[in-house]
Amino acid sequence: MVDSMTGKRIKRRDAAAIEWPTVVLAFFCYGMWLAAGLLLWPSYPIPALLLLGFVLALQSSIMHEVLHGHPTRSALINEAFVFLPIGLVWPFRRFKTLHLRHHADERLTDPLDDPESYYQALWMHDDLPPTMKFLLKINNTMAGRFFLGPWLSCIGFFVDDARHVIAGDKAIGKAWLLHAIGLAIVVPIVQFGFGIPVWLYILVPVWLGQSLIAVRTFAEHQWSEHPEGRTVIIERSPLSFLFLNNNLHFVHHKTPTVAWYRLPKLFADRRDEWLRMNNGYAYPNYFALIKAYAFKAKEPIVHPVLRRRPEPGRAFKPRIRARSISGLGSAPVPAEPPKE
C-alpha cells in the first residue's frame, strides 16, 4: 500500500505480528456480551438490552477491522475472533467480500459496482412499486436510516443472497453454512443461557446495534466527480470508540491496513492535508449531521450521474494476497477498476 500523501510504500510486515489492543478489545466485547446477558439481564433487563445493542455495534466494528487483516497475520486466526455471530445478521465472509469490493475508490457510490452504495440506478428505481419508493424516501433521512434502514438493508441482503445460493454460488453458500454453525452456538446461549427470548433479542439489541452503525454510514459517502471527495471525515465523536475511529472514514479508505487505534494520530498529524485531499467533505461531529438531516434527505435516492440507463455492472474484484476474498484472503488492497 502507498501513502497517499508521501508516496512512500507502507509495508504490512512492518506492523506488529499481533496487534494486542485489538485482541484485548475482542475479548472485552465478548466479555461484555456475556456479562450483560448473564449478570445484568436477570435484574435490570432494559439496561441489559440497551448495553447489548452497543456491544453488537462494537462487534460489527471489530468484524470490519478483522476483514482488513487485523489483528494477526493469519486470516484464519483473525476470522476466529469474529466467528460467533452475536449480531445474528451478517455472515462474516459475505461482509468481507462485499466490503473489500467497496474499497475500490474509483467506483465508490456506483449503484451497481459499489455494494455499499445507497444510491439507486435511475432505471431500477423507476421500476420499483410506489410503496418501496416511499420507504426509500424515508430511509434517505437520518431518522429513517436509524429506524428503518436496518430492516431494508437486511431484507434486501437476504433476498439477494438467497438468489445466489439457489443459483448454485458455492462461495456464498459456504459463507452462510459457516454463519449457521455460529448461530447454532449463539442462539441457544441467548435463549437458554441468558433467558432472553430470541425475538426480543432481535427487536432490541440486534436492531439497535445495526441502527448505531447506520449513524456512521449515513454520510460516509457522497457522489463527487473526484473520488477523493466521495468519503467523509467526522472529526470527533463520543461514538468514535464504538466505530473504532471509522468516523475518520477518508483516512481509513486511504490507509486501509492501518489499525483502528492509529487512525486518530494519523489524522491529527496532517489534519489540514487530509481535509484538503477530500475536498473538505467533513463534519465536526455526528450531532451536526443529525441537526441538519434528521428529517431531511442529504442525498438524492437516484444517483445524480451514474447508471442513468440500463447497463451491467463491472463486477471487478480487489487484489488479494490469498486465494479468495470469499474465503481466507486477507489483504484489503483494492484493484484498479476498469476505466470509463
C-alpha positions in Angstrom: 0.0 0.0 0.0 1.2 3.5 -0.8 0.8 6.5 1.5 -1.4 8.9 -0.5 0.5 12.0 0.8 4.1 11.0 0.9 4.2 8.4 -1.9 6.1 6.1 0.4 5.2 2.4 0.4 3.6 1.2 3.7 4.6 -2.4 4.2 2.2 -4.6 6.2 5.1 -6.6 7.5 6.3 -3.5 9.4 3.2 -3.8 11.6 3.2 -5.8 14.8 2.7 -9.6 14.3 -0.1 -9.4 16.9 -2.0 -6.2 17.5 -2.7 -6.6 21.1 -5.2 -3.7 21.5 -7.5 -5.4 19.0 -7.1 -8.8 20.7 -7.9 -7.3 24.1 -10.9 -5.4 22.5 -12.3 -8.6 21.1 -12.2 -10.4 24.4 -13.7 -7.3 26.1 -16.5 -7.3 23.6 -17.5 -10.9 24.2 -17.0 -10.5 27.9 -19.4 -7.6 27.9 -21.9 -9.7 25.9 -21.8 -12.5 28.4 -21.9 -10.1 31.4 -24.9 -8.2 30.0 -26.8 -11.5 29.3 -25.8 -13.5 32.4 -25.5 -10.9 35.1 -27.3 -7.7 34.1 -30.4 -9.1 32.3 -31.9 -11.0 35.3 -32.1 -7.9 37.5 -32.0 -5.0 35.0 -33.5 -6.2 31.7 -33.9 -2.8 30.0 -30.3 -1.6 30.6 -29.1 -5.1 29.6 -30.9 -4.9 26.3 -29.5 -1.4 25.6 -26.0 -2.4 26.6 -26.2 -5.5 24.3 -27.1 -3.2 21.4 -23.9 -1.2 21.9 -21.9 -4.4 22.3 -23.3 -5.7 19.0 -22.4 -2.5 17.3 -18.9 -2.8 18.7 -18.6 -6.4 17.4 -19.7 -5.1 13.9 -16.8 -2.7 14.1 -14.4 -5.5 15.1 -15.6 -7.5 12.1 -14.7 -4.6 9.9 -11.3 -4.4 11.5 -10.7 -8.2 11.0 -11.7 -8.3 7.4 -8.9 -5.7 6.8 -6.3 -8.1 8.0 -6.2 -7.5 11.8 -5.2 -8.3 14.5 -2.7 -11.0 13.3 -1.0 -12.0 10.1 -3.2 -15.2 9.9 -6.5 -14.8 8.2 -7.8 -18.0 9.8 -6.9 -16.7 13.3 -8.4 -13.4 12.6 -11.7 -14.9 11.4 -11.8 -16.9 14.6 -12.1 -13.7 16.6 -15.4 -12.9 14.9 -16.7 -16.4 14.3 -19.5 -16.2 16.8 -22.2 -14.1 15.1 -23.6 -12.4 18.2 -25.2 -9.8 15.9 -27.0 -12.6 14.1 -27.3 -10.9 10.8 -24.2 -10.7 8.7 -22.1 -13.8 7.7 -18.5 -12.6 8.1 -17.3 -13.9 4.8 -20.1 -12.2 2.9 -19.4 -8.9 4.8 -15.7 -9.3 3.9 -16.3 -10.0 0.2 -18.7 -7.1 -0.3 -16.7 -4.6 1.8 -13.4 -5.2 0.0 -15.2 -4.6 -3.3 -16.5 -1.4 -1.8 -12.9 -0.3 -1.2 -12.2 0.4 -4.9 -12.5 4.2 -4.6 -12.8 4.8 -8.3 -16.2 3.1 -8.2 -17.5 4.5 -4.9 -21.2 5.3 -4.9 -21.8 3.4 -8.1 -25.3 1.8 -7.6 -24.1 -1.5 -9.3 -20.4 -1.7 -8.6 -20.3 -0.4 -5.0 -22.1 -3.0 -2.8 -22.5 -0.3 0.0 -23.9 2.4 -2.2 -27.2 3.8 -1.0 -27.9 5.4 -4.5 -30.3 3.8 -6.9 -29.8 3.4 -10.6 -32.4 5.5 -12.3 -33.9 2.7 -14.5 -34.1 0.4 -11.5 -35.7 3.0 -9.3 -38.3 3.7 -12.0 -39.4 0.1 -11.9 -40.0 0.0 -8.1 -43.5 -0.1 -6.7 -44.7 3.2 -5.1 -44.6 1.6 -1.6 -40.9 0.8 -2.0 -40.1 4.3 -3.4 -41.9 5.8 -0.3 -39.8 3.6 2.1 -36.6 4.6 0.3 -37.6 8.2 0.7 -38.0 7.8 4.4 -34.7 5.8 4.5 -32.9 8.7 3.0 -33.3 10.8 6.2 -31.1 10.1 9.2 -34.1 9.2 11.4 -35.3 6.9 8.7 -31.9 5.3 8.3 -31.7 4.7 12.1 -35.2 3.1 12.5 -36.0 1.7 9.1 -32.6 1.2 7.5 -31.6 -2.0 9.2 -34.7 -3.8 8.1 -34.4 -2.6 4.5 -30.8 -3.5 4.2 -31.1 -6.9 5.9 -34.1 -8.0 3.9 -32.6 -6.9 0.6 -29.3 -8.6 1.5 -31.1 -11.9 2.5 -33.2 -12.0 -0.7 -30.2 -11.3 -2.9 -28.0 -13.9 -1.3 -30.8 -16.5 -1.4 -31.0 -16.0 -5.1 -27.3 -16.6 -5.4 -27.4 -19.7 -3.3 -30.3 -21.1 -5.2 -28.4 -20.4 -8.4 -25.5 -22.5 -7.1 -23.0 -20.0 -5.8 -20.8 -22.2 -3.7 -18.8 -19.4 -2.0 -21.9 -17.7 -0.8 -23.4 -21.0 0.3 -20.3 -21.8 2.3 -20.3 -18.4 3.9 -23.9 -19.0 5.1 -23.1 -22.5 6.2 -20.3 -21.2 8.5 -22.7 -18.5 9.7 -25.3 -21.1 10.5 -22.8 -23.1 12.6 -22.1 -19.9 14.6 -25.8 -19.3 15.0 -26.2 -22.8 16.3 -23.9 -21.7 19.2 -25.2 -18.2 19.8 -28.9 -18.6 19.6 -29.1 -21.3 22.4 -26.9 -19.1 24.6 -29.2 -16.2 24.1 -32.4 -18.2 24.6 -31.4 -20.6 27.3 -28.2 -19.3 28.8 -29.3 -15.6 29.1 -33.0 -16.3 29.2 -33.7 -13.6 26.6 -36.4 -14.6 24.1 -34.7 -14.6 20.6 -37.5 -12.4 19.2 -36.7 -9.8 21.9 -33.0 -10.1 21.2 -33.7 -9.3 17.6 -36.1 -6.4 18.2 -33.9 -4.6 20.7 -30.1 -5.4 20.7 -29.8 -6.6 17.1 -31.9 -3.7 15.7 -30.2 -1.1 18.0 -26.7 -2.4 17.0 -27.5 -2.1 13.3 -29.1 1.3 13.9 -26.0 2.6 15.6 -23.8 1.5 12.7 -26.3 3.3 10.4 -25.4 6.6 12.2 -21.9 6.1 11.0 -22.7 5.0 7.5 -25.4 7.7 6.8 -23.0 10.2 5.3 -19.9 8.1 4.8 -20.0 8.6 1.0 -21.4 11.1 -1.5 -21.1 11.5 -5.2 -18.2 13.7 -6.4 -16.5 13.8 -9.8 -13.3 13.3 -7.9 -13.0 10.0 -6.0 -11.2 11.7 -3.1 -14.3 13.9 -2.5 -16.6 10.9 -2.0 -15.6 9.9 1.5 -16.3 11.8 4.7 -14.3 12.8 7.8 -16.3 13.2 11.0 -13.6 14.8 13.2 -14.7 13.8 16.6 -17.5 12.0 18.4 -18.3 10.1 21.6 -19.1 7.2 19.2 -15.5 7.1 17.8 -14.6 4.2 20.1 -17.8 2.3 19.2 -16.9 2.8 15.5 -13.2 2.1 16.1 -12.4 5.5 14.7 -14.1 4.7 11.4 -15.6 8.2 11.6 -12.3 9.2 10.1 -13.5 7.3 7.1 -11.5 9.0 4.4 -8.3 8.3 6.4 -9.3 4.7 6.6 -10.0 4.4 2.9 -6.6 5.8 2.0 -4.8 3.6 4.6 -7.0 0.5 4.9 -4.3 -1.6 6.5 -3.7 0.8 9.4 -5.1 -0.4 12.7 -8.0 1.4 14.3 -6.1 2.8 17.2 -3.5 4.5 14.9 -6.0 6.4 12.9 -6.6 9.4 15.2 -2.9 10.3 15.3 -2.5 9.7 11.6 -5.3 12.2 11.0 -4.2 14.7 13.7 -0.6 14.9 12.4 -1.8 16.1 9.0 -5.3 17.3 9.5 -5.2 20.1 7.0 -3.8 17.9 4.3 -6.5 15.2 4.8 -9.2 17.8 4.6 -7.7 19.4 1.5 -7.4 16.0 -0.1 -11.0 15.0 0.4 -12.2 18.5 -0.8 -13.4 19.4 2.7 -16.1 16.8 2.9 -16.2 16.8 6.7 -18.4 17.4 9.7 -17.3 18.3 13.2 -19.4 15.6 14.8 -22.5 13.4 14.2 -24.7 15.9 16.1 -24.1 18.3 13.2 -25.4 15.6 10.8 -28.4 14.9 13.0 -29.3 18.5 13.3 -29.1 19.0 9.5 -30.6 15.8 8.2 -32.7 14.1 10.9 -35.8 14.5 8.9 -34.3 15.8 5.6 -32.5 13.9 2.8 -28.8 14.6 2.4 -28.5 12.9 -0.9 -31.0 12.1 -3.7 -32.2 8.5 -3.9 -31.2 8.1 -7.6 -27.6 8.5 -8.4 -27.1 12.0 -9.9 -24.7 10.9 -12.6 -24.1 7.2 -12.9 -26.4 4.4 -14.2 -28.9 6.6 -15.9 -29.7 3.9 -18.4 -29.7 0.1 -18.2 -26.2 -1.4 -18.3 -24.4 -4.2 -16.4 -22.0 -3.6 -13.5 -18.3 -4.1 -13.9 -18.0 -6.8 -11.2 -14.3 -6.3 -10.7 -12.6 -7.8 -7.6 -10.0 -6.4 -5.3 -6.4 -7.7 -5.3 -5.8 -10.1 -2.5 -2.8 -12.0 -1.0 -4.6 -15.3 -0.6 -6.8 -17.5 -2.7 -10.2 -15.9 -2.4 -11.9 -12.9 -0.8 -14.8 -15.2 -0.3 -12.6 -17.4 1.8 -9.4 -16.6 3.7 -7.9 -13.8 1.6 -6.6 -11.2 4.0 -5.3 -8.2 2.1 -7.6 -5.2 1.8 -5.9 -3.8 -1.3 -8.5 -2.8 -3.9 -7.9 -3.4 -7.5 -7.6 -0.6 -10.0 -11.1 -0.7 -11.5 -11.9 -0.6 -15.2 -11.7 2.9 -16.6 -14.7 4.6 -18.1 
